[in-house]
Amino acid sequence: MRRTRLPALIFCAFIASTLAASPATDRVNAVTATPGCVAFWDFVQREPDGARRFTAHVPVGASHPFAL
């Protein structure tokens, strides 16, 4: 009987995605904390419903998504 390695592959993919997400989040936080920053787009973040336009990363407390 052959054993499958699918659970191990799923676990490795989860760990890799977790590690990859952290530096990107750190970079977004660093840029949005820059004094005078209004918004920036990485063309990945989108509206959840509707037109699915690109939304901007904005500083903490900003209320406008600046959708493109």
C-alpha positions as CSV (number, residue, x, y, z in Angstrom):
1,M,0.0,0.0,0.0
2,R,1.4,3.3,-1.1
3,R,1.3,6.2,1.4
4,T,0.4,9.7,0.1
5,R,2.4,12.8,0.9
6,L,-0.4,15.2,0.4
7,P,-0.7,16.2,4.1
8,A,3.0,17.0,4.2
9,L,2.8,19.0,1.0
10,I,-0.2,21.0,2.3
11,F,1.6,21.7,5.5
12,C,4.7,22.9,3.6
13,A,2.6,25.1,1.3
14,F,0.9,26.7,4.4
15,I,4.3,27.4,6.1
16,A,5.7,28.9,2.9
17,S,2.7,31.2,2.4
18,T,2.8,32.3,6.0
19,L,6.5,33.2,5.9
20,A,6.1,34.9,2.5
21,A,3.2,37.1,3.7
22,S,5.0,38.6,6.7
23,P,7.7,40.6,4.8
24,A,5.1,42.0,2.4
25,T,2.9,43.1,5.4
26,D,5.9,44.7,7.0
27,R,6.8,46.6,3.9
28,V,3.2,47.9,3.5
29,N,3.1,49.0,7.1
30,A,6.5,50.8,6.7
31,V,5.3,52.7,3.6
32,T,1.9,53.7,5.0
33,A,3.6,54.9,8.2
34,T,5.7,57.4,6.1
35,P,4.8,61.0,7.0
36,G,2.7,62.5,4.3
37,C,1.7,59.2,2.7
38,V,-1.9,59.4,1.4
39,A,-2.1,56.1,-0.4
40,F,-0.3,53.6,-2.7
41,W,-1.4,50.7,-4.9
42,D,0.3,47.4,-5.3
43,F,-2.3,46.2,-7.8
44,V,-3.1,43.1,-5.8
45,Q,-5.6,44.3,-3.2
46,R,-9.1,44.6,-4.7
47,E,-12.7,45.4,-3.6
48,P,-14.4,42.3,-2.3
49,D,-17.6,42.7,-4.3
50,G,-18.9,44.6,-7.3
51,A,-16.5,46.2,-9.8
52,R,-13.5,44.5,-8.1
53,R,-11.4,47.7,-8.6
54,F,-8.0,48.0,-7.1
55,T,-7.9,49.6,-3.7
56,A,-5.1,51.5,-2.2
57,H,-3.1,50.8,1.0
58,V,-3.7,53.8,3.2
59,P,-2.4,54.9,6.6
60,V,-4.1,53.8,9.8
61,G,-7.3,55.8,10.4
62,A,-7.8,56.8,6.7
63,S,-11.3,56.1,5.5
64,H,-11.1,56.4,1.7
65,P,-10.1,53.2,-0.3
66,F,-9.1,55.2,-3.4
67,A,-10.4,52.6,-5.8
68,L,-9.0,52.5,-9.3
